[in-house]
Amino acid sequence: MSEDSPSVGTIIGIVLRSLFIGGKCILLIIKSCQTSYRYYRTYDTILQFEIWYFFLSAFKIVILLPNILITVNINYLFTNFVLNSLMMIVSNYHMHSKVICAMYN
């Protein structure tokens, strides 16, 4: 066995890590879609900010999943951080608008 080949423990660790992260990502995607569906059933319209926010969150995780499991490229991570920052700015603005409306009503 050469010194460059990974040990069995390293390979098992990589497989377990990939299974854990992949499972966690799939669970987050499912929960985001379930929450969007609950908002749809409650308000009976898809024109709710929260519905589109959760769908965009699920889409962001779908974009990131191949990077975590296959390519491990830093550019995907940077793109995801940019999307995350944009989503945070938009959600802060939306919450600020709701608070202002509630305060004046």
C-alpha positions as CSV (number, residue, x, y, z in Angstrom):
1,M,0.0,0.0,0.0
2,S,1.5,3.3,-1.0
3,E,1.6,6.4,1.2
4,D,-0.6,8.4,-1.2
5,S,-3.6,6.1,-1.0
6,P,-6.2,6.9,1.7
7,S,-6.8,4.5,4.5
8,V,-10.0,2.6,5.0
9,G,-11.0,4.8,7.9
10,T,-10.6,7.9,5.8
11,I,-12.8,6.5,3.1
12,I,-15.5,5.4,5.6
13,G,-15.3,8.9,7.1
14,I,-15.8,10.6,3.8
15,V,-18.7,8.3,2.9
16,L,-20.4,8.9,6.3
17,R,-19.9,12.6,6.0
18,S,-21.4,12.7,2.5
19,L,-24.4,10.6,3.6
20,F,-25.0,12.9,6.6
21,I,-24.7,16.1,4.7
22,G,-26.8,14.8,1.8
23,G,-29.5,13.6,4.1
24,K,-29.5,16.8,6.0
25,C,-29.8,18.8,2.7
26,I,-32.7,16.6,1.4
27,L,-34.5,17.0,4.7
28,L,-34.1,20.8,4.5
29,I,-35.5,20.8,1.0
30,I,-38.5,18.7,2.0
31,K,-39.2,20.8,5.1
32,S,-39.0,24.0,3.0
33,C,-41.5,22.6,0.5
34,Q,-43.8,21.4,3.2
35,T,-43.8,24.9,4.9
36,S,-44.5,26.5,1.5
37,Y,-47.4,24.2,1.0
38,R,-48.8,25.0,4.5
39,Y,-48.7,28.7,3.7
40,Y,-50.5,28.0,0.4
41,R,-53.2,26.1,2.2
42,T,-53.6,28.7,4.9
43,Y,-53.8,31.8,2.6
44,D,-55.1,30.0,-0.5
45,T,-52.8,31.9,-2.8
46,I,-49.2,31.6,-4.0
47,L,-48.7,35.4,-3.9
48,Q,-47.2,35.2,-0.4
49,F,-43.6,36.3,0.2
50,E,-43.0,33.4,2.5
51,I,-43.9,30.8,-0.1
52,W,-41.4,32.1,-2.6
53,Y,-38.8,32.6,0.1
54,F,-39.0,29.0,1.1
55,F,-38.9,27.8,-2.5
56,L,-35.8,30.0,-3.2
57,S,-34.2,28.5,0.0
58,A,-34.9,25.0,-1.3
59,F,-33.5,25.9,-4.7
60,K,-30.4,27.3,-3.1
61,I,-29.8,24.0,-1.3
62,V,-30.3,22.1,-4.5
63,I,-27.7,24.2,-6.2
64,L,-25.2,23.6,-3.3
65,L,-25.8,19.9,-3.0
66,P,-23.7,18.7,-5.9
67,N,-20.8,20.9,-4.7
68,I,-20.8,19.4,-1.3
69,L,-21.0,15.8,-2.5
70,I,-19.2,15.8,-5.9
71,T,-17.1,18.7,-7.1
72,V,-16.1,20.6,-3.9
73,N,-15.5,23.8,-5.7
74,I,-15.2,27.1,-3.8
75,N,-17.0,29.0,-6.6
76,Y,-20.2,27.2,-5.8
77,L,-19.9,28.1,-2.2
78,F,-19.2,31.8,-3.0
79,T,-22.3,31.9,-5.2
80,N,-24.4,30.4,-2.5
81,F,-23.1,32.9,0.1
82,V,-24.0,35.7,-2.4
83,L,-27.5,34.3,-2.8
84,N,-27.8,33.9,1.0
85,S,-26.8,37.5,1.5
86,L,-29.3,38.7,-1.1
87,M,-32.1,36.6,0.5
88,M,-31.2,38.0,3.9
89,I,-31.4,41.6,2.6
90,V,-34.8,41.0,0.9
91,S,-36.2,39.3,4.0
92,N,-35.0,42.1,6.3
93,Y,-36.7,44.6,4.0
94,H,-39.9,42.6,3.9
95,M,-40.0,42.2,7.7
96,H,-39.2,45.9,8.1
97,S,-42.1,46.8,5.8
98,K,-44.5,44.6,7.8
99,V,-43.4,46.1,11.1
100,I,-43.9,49.6,9.7
101,C,-47.4,48.8,8.4
102,A,-48.3,47.1,11.7
103,M,-47.0,50.1,13.7
104,Y,-49.0,52.6,11.7
105,N,-52.2,50.5,11.7
